[in-house]
């Protein structure tokens, strides 16, 4: 049986992806302005705006590109907010992780705050914006701000590889998030997914299909070193990635570039 994207020609894939991108791009300034106007509202309540945008984008992605998701492990999400280590393959997970972890605070590159509209909206959500070139100071800043957010009941969202990686590849897992976990004692919840096979990085095309999401049991961090925590989280994520990654031939098809 042919896969859904093989049944569709490149012209249809381009057309559907074009429709998605147009609305996606137009929605960013609209919701960014909504966040800017929400400054009198408590931070916790602003997440209603971000979740509305996320659900809108997910619905539009389903309508235009026939791309949905399936999640396993919801029962593993602890009642108390903690630290999330997620695989980073595409833009998709940056849109959807607040479906399951909210309210949340992102650990992001400081440069992203300078992007018009997107950066302004992100600023209103008080992320932990780090200067990646600051070395040890960046880790100390992450721990200080992360502890504050955790004590306020916020999930800390971290992509331990630091940047997007292609399906089937493993990035260099960085110790910063694990240092936060080791110093605060909050649990780490690992998340694996194969969104990069359908929404590839540096690609215009969105492929139809079902993104598989796996949420693991919380990793206890008390009396563990940062490296022990990082290794345990990395092993779980990459083991799950090996199970759900299909490495379809289409991931380097029309509209995508290797990199």
N, C-alpha and C positions, 0 to 999 in steps of 0.2 A: 504493500500500500504506500502511495506517495505521501511524503510529509506535506503539511499545509502550504509551506513556502514554495515547494516544488510545483504545486498545482497552480501557482500564481506566477505570471510572467514578470520580468523586471519592470515593465512600465506600470503595472498595477501596484507593485511594491513601492515604487517611487511615488506614485500618485497618493497612495494611502499615507505614506510617511510624510509627504509634503503637507497634507491636510493636518496631520498630527502636529507637525512642527510649527505651522502658522499659528494655531490656537495656543500651543504651548508658549511660544514667544510672546504673544499678545497678553497671555494671562499673567505673566511675571510682573510687569509694571502695575497691572490692576491690583493684584494682591499685595504688592509691595507698598503701594499707596495706602491700601486698607490697613496694613500694619503700621505705617507711619502715623496714620490718623488715630490709631488705637493707643497712642502713648499714655493717655490718662487711665487706661484699663490695666488692672494688675497683670503681671507677666503670665501667670498661670492661665488666665482667661484668653490671652492672645492665641493660645494654641488651638482654640476653636477655629480661628481663621486659617492657620496653617493646615489643619486637618481637613478643612473644607476644600482648600486648594488641592491637597494631595488626593482626596477622593474624586475631585473633578478630573484631575489629570489621569488617574487610573481608569476612570469611566471612559474618558475620551480615547485613551490608548486601546481599550477594549473595542470601542465602536469603530475606530479608524483602522487599526492594525490587527485586530483580533488577537491581542496579546493580554493574557490574564496571568494569575498566579495561584499557586496552591501551597499552603503552609502546614507544616507538621511541627509539633512540639510546643504548641501554645500552653499546654499544661505545665511546661517547664519554667514559664515566666514567674519569678518570685513576686510576692505581694509587695515587698519593699523595693524601691528603686535602687538600681546599682549601676554597674558599668557594662556596656555592650561592646563586644569585639565583633565587628562584622566584616565579611569579605567585601572587597571593593572592586567591582568589575565594570560598573556603568553608572549612569545618572539615576537609573530606576530606583536603587536602594536609598538614595538620598531623598527621594520623593515619598517612599512608602514606609520607611521604618517607624514613622510616628503612628502607623496603624496599631502597632503592638506595644510601643514604648513611649508613653507620654505622661507628664510633660518631660521634655528632653532638652539637653544642652549639647551642642555639637562642638567637637574639637576640630577646628578648621585652620587652614593657612590664613595668616593675617591679610595676605594680598587679596583674598576673595572678598574682603570687606570693601574694597575699592571699586568693585564692579557696580555700575549704575543699576538701580532698582534691586537687583538680586542682593547685592551687598548691603544696601540700605535696609531691606527687609530682614536680612540675616542679623544685622546689628540690633534691630528691635527685639530679637529673641535672645539677646545676651549670650552669644556663643563664647567658647573659650578660643580666642583667636591667637595663634602662636606664631612667632617668628622662627621658622624652622632652622635658620642659621644661627640661632642664639645658643645652641648647644645645651649645656647643663642648666642654664638659666631658663630655657624653654620648659624643661622637665619640672623645675621648681615652680614655675608659673602654672603649669598644668595641675600639679598637685595642690597648690594653694587655691586656685579657682575651682578645681574639681571638687575638693573637699567642701567648699562653700555650697556648690550646687547640690551635691549629694545630701548634705544636711538639710537642705530645703526641699528634698523629695524629688529631685530631678534625676532622670536617667542621663548618664554621660555616654554619648555615642562616639565611638572611636573606630577608625579604620586602621588597624595596626600596621598594615603594609604601607600606609602613608599616601599611596596613589593607586589609581586603577591599574589592574593587571588583566591581561587577556585570558580567556578561558583556557584551562589546562596548564596555566603557569602559576608559580608561587613567587610572591614578592618577598622582600626582606622585612620580616616582622620586627617592628621597633619596640623598644622597651618602655617608652614613656607611659603608655596606658597601664602597663603592668606595674610600673613604679607607683602610679596613683593607687592601684588596687592594694599593693603591698603596704603602703603607708597609711591607708584609710581602713583597710579590713573589709571593704565592701566586695561582694561577690561579682564575678565576671560571667555574663551570659553570652556564649558564643553563637554566632549566626552564620550559616552558610547558604549560598544560593547560586544559581547559574544564570542570572540576568544577562550577563555578558554575551550569552549565546543568542539572545533575541534583541537586546538593545546594546550592541557592541560600542565600545569606546571609539571615538573618532569616526563614527559612522552616521550617515544620514538615514540609512535604511533601518526600519524596525521590522523584525520577523514575527509572523504569527506563531502562537504556541502557548505553552503554560510554563511559567517560571516556577521552579521548585525551590521552596524556602524551607530550611531546617533550623529550628531553634533548639539549642542544647540545654542540658541541665546546668544550673549555676555551678561555677567552679569556686569552691571555697578558697579564700586567700589568706586567712589568718595563719601566722607562723610559717609563711612561705616567702621565699625571695622573689623579687620581680622576675628573674629569669625562669624560675620554676613555674610561675603563673603563666608567663608568656609561652613557654614550651608546651604546657598542658593545653592552653587555648589553641595554639597553632596546630598541635597534633589532632585535636578534635575537628577543627575547621577543615583542615586539608584532607582528613580521612573522609569526611562527609562530601567534600568537593569531588573526590575520586569516585564516589558513588553516584552523584547526580550529574556530573559533567558528561555530556554526550559527544562533544567535539564534532558537531555536524559539519559536513563539508561546506554548508552555506555560510559559515561565519566569516569567510573571507570572500564572499560573493559580491554582487553589484552594490556599489555605494559604500563599501568598507575599505579601510586601509590597514595594513599590518602596522603594529607599533604598540 
